[in-house]
Amino acid sequence: MFRLTASPRLTEFESKVLLHLDAAYNLARFLMRNDQDAEDVVQQAALRAFRFFDNFRGGNSRAWFLQIVRNTSFTALKERRPEEMNTAFDEEIHGSQVQVSHAGASLDLAHDRQTVRNAIEQLPPEFRETITLREIEGLPYKEIADIAGVPIGTIMSRLARGRRQLQSILSKTR
């Protein structure tokens, strides 16, 4: 029988990384659009995080772990659904004429969590990621930018476009 013994490394890993499993699952769930795939991604990401925990230099462990979850998710998407990753943003398809200032109102008015989840799942992967990290996990722009490996301006743009598209999708479901 294999048994893990408590070690300082394991204890530190648990206290710094494993407490973010819920956030990791939320991100993976919205990126993968499937509970089972999300669980697999989080498990793979946790194993990778543990394997490379010696390289963690302190700082924001949530951002570090979510970046691993993000990368693991996008790798899985490329392997399982390459056509989704090749979809470029098209203003005609993914954009809308709805003003950004009203985007949050659609989320407030949509009481059905499943309706909102389904709407988020219709967004392109980069928008799903940004919406999930900002609106569901409440991460600041800087942390999202660190996780995604893009400038803050790109995050702000993705968030604005994602909110507009999300509002458009939700307004059609009423």
N, C-alpha and C positions, 0 to 999 in steps of 0.2 A: 504494500500500500504506500502510495506517495503522499507525503505530508509536508506542507510548508511550515517551517518553523519561523517564529517571530524573529525578525532581524531589524536592525536600525534602518536599513535601506527600505525594507518592505513597509515598515511603520511610517516612514517619511513619505513614501509613495502613496500610501493609503490616505494620509492626512493632507497631502498637497494635490493629488490628482483624482483619486476615486470619489471624492466628494462632489465632483463635477459630472458624474455619470448621467444625471437627469438632463443636464444641459447638452451633453454629448448625444444622448438618445434623441432629444428634440431636434437637434441639428441634423443628425443622420436620418431621422424619420422623414423630415421634410425634403431632404435632398434625394433620398432613395425612393420615397413614396410608397414604402412597404415596410410593415412592422418587422417581418423576418429579416429582410435585408438590412434594416437599420440595426437590429440586434447583432447581426454578423459583423457589420462595420464597426460598431462600438467595441465588440469583443476583440477584433483585430487591432483596432486603434489602442485599446488598453494594453494589449500584449506588446505592441510596438513602443508605447510610452514607457512601459516597465523595462523593456530591453534597452532603451536609450535614456533611461532616467539619469544615469551618471553624467550625461551630457547636458542635463538641465542645469542652468546656472543661476537659479533663483528667479525672482521676478514674478510675473503673472502666470501662475500655473494653469489657470483656467484658459487663458489665451493660448498657451503652449499646447495643452491637451486638445482644445477645440481645433487648433490648426492641424493636428495629427488626424483628428476625426474628419475634418474637411478633406484633407489630402487622400485619406483612405476612401472616403465616399466618392470623390471624383475619379479615383483610380477604378473603383468598382463600377461606376457608371460607364466609364470608357470601355471596360471589358464586357459588361452585360448589355449596355444599351448605347452603342457608339453613335447611333443616329441622333440621339438627344444632345450629345455633347457637341455635335457639328451644327446645331441650329444657331445661327447668328441672330443677334438682335435686329429686328426689322421694325422701324417706327410704325409702318402701316399695320403690321400684325400685332406687335406687342405694345404699341403706344396707344394713347387715347387723347381725346380733347378735353378730358375732365381736369379741373384745376386741382393742384396738389393740396391746397388748404382744406379740401373736403374729403380727402382720402381717409383720414382717421375717423370721420363721421360714419363711413360705411362699416368700419370694424365695430364701432360702438352700437350701431343699429342692427348688425347681424348677430342675433342671439344664438343662433344655432352653430355650435362649435364645428360640427361636421361640415356645414356649408362653408365656413371659413377655411377649414382644412382642405376641402376639395378645391376651393378657389386658389389657395396658396400652391397646391400641387399642380395647377395649370400654368404657373409661372415658369419661365426659363430657370435653369439651375442657379445662375448667379443671383437672380432676384429672390428665389426661394431661400437661398442662403442668407442674404442680407436681411430680408424681412424676418426670418426666423431669429437671427441673432439680435436684431434691434427690437422688434416688437414683442417677441415671445420671451427671449432671454434677457432683454433690457440692457444689452451691452452698449457701451459708449462707442462712438464712431471710431476713435483711435484703436480700440481693442479689436473691432471688426476689421479694420484695415490691416492690423497686424496678423490676424488670423488668415485673411484672404490674400495677404501679400500684395496689396494694391494701395495706392494713395487714398487719403481720406476723401478727396474730391470725387474719386470713382465710387466710393461707398455712398456718398451723398447722392450722386447721380443715380446709382442703382436703386437706392431706397426710394427716391422720388418717382422714378419710372415704375418700380415695382408697386408702389402704393397706387399710382394712377391706374395701372393695369388691374390690380386687385380690386379697386373700386369699380372699375368697368365690369369685371367678371361678377362681382357681387350684385351690382345693379341689374344685371340680366337674370339673376336667379330669383328675383322677387316676384 
